[in-house]
Amino acid sequence: MVHAGKLAMTAAFAGAAERHGFDPARLAAIDRLLKDRYIVTGKLPNAQLLIARDGETVHFSHQGLAREGGAPIDETSLFRIASMTKPITSVAFMMLVEQGLVALDTPVHHVLPAFKGIGVYNGGGAGVPFAVKPTAEPMRMIDLLRHTSGLTYGFQNRSNVDAAYREGKIENWHGNLDLDGFVAALSALPLEFSPGTAWNYSLATDVLGAVVERVSGVTLDTFFTTRIFVPLKMDDTGFQVPADKTDRLTDCYTVAPGKGRTMLDRGEKSAWSRPPTLLSGGGGLVSTALDYQRFCQMCLNGGELDGARILGRKTLELMTQNHLPGGADLTTMSRSMFSEATNAGTGFGLGFAVTIDPVRSMMPGSKGEYYWGGMFSTAFFIDPVERLSMVFMTQVSPSSLYPIRRELKTMIYAAMT
């Protein structure tokens, strides 16, 4: 099947779209919106959209340049997927749960002793020693998976705790902390709240990556490669881009107020072409749309793809239900100034945001669909009711800059016949 980098849908994809209940003209309208609103205007450097239903690709389009002055993106282009790494790390952890090696209610300090006795912020900071108070309950593995751990992100700029993260450069993937050093530095600081009492987008999944290493006895990159990527034939996904693939790595940009779009990481000299100091289970992977679609299809299939079983069907069902205490949504529980999800009508599962009420989300969709995105504006969603998945790739941060995810989701469902 031809994956041509053109706006017009190929005849092959148009036929697949019609067979699987899509209007090809309405799908083509999504590409026109991407071109006119985002590519031509310079808001996005590129845009790649893959839509699949019933295991078959029904739309795959590519627009924009891979690098400044270079060739257009295509199906081989590599993208930094940032927090789209989180669902993969969550799946890795649940594989260990299935082996009986760890459980959702296991206290984190049973695997990472540095977290034993960690307390909750109770004053101090900015040159004054932190005061802490005991947590009401210990941090458990489920708190890492659903972001109720009390951890935070330094970029949130909302508390003395995240200021300490910034001061310690705890989130620097290419800094001086390996995963063990990261755990030690993070556990030396207080939590923002007692585990299980609130929701905050955080470094929790990076801690979960350390748990995967300690429980499995192998490094996180080795676990991902041998247990997930090789079985799923995700041959272009990893923490480092090998030398023979660096020409496929796209440029990455950031947009700052008053400065417009500037280069953040140049593809030909990328930090991702070198081994990272910190193997970030929360955001370190590079992948392609085709590779990530295989991960999505495995999830849609109940944990199996092309004869390779990664998880059991009931485990996936458990992961994709709302695990927030009391069945709450993020509007009720979130203390985060930012996440890769809209809050109303959205719960959180074990590594995914979960739609629990499409009406409150004010977007078309299905109850039970699950999704996430990354800081460079990449995104995916999986709808088990409609047997539908989407992968969107581009490379500009922050991901909250434009409402493109809402627009894509709305237009994709509008194209269904």
Helices and strands as residue ranges (DSSP letters): H 11-19, H 24-33, I 34-39, E 46-53, E 56-64, E 79-80, G 82-84, H 85-98, G 108-110, G 113-115, E 120-121, E 132-133, H 141-146, G 154-156, H 160-167, H 179-187, H 204-216, H 220-223, I 224-229, H 230-232, G 243-248, E 252-256, E 260-265, G 267-269, G 271-273, E 286-287, H 289-300, E 304-305, E 308-309, H 313-319, G 325-327, H 330-333, E 346-348, E 353-355, H 358-361, E 370-373, E 379-383, E 388-393, E 396-397, H 404-414
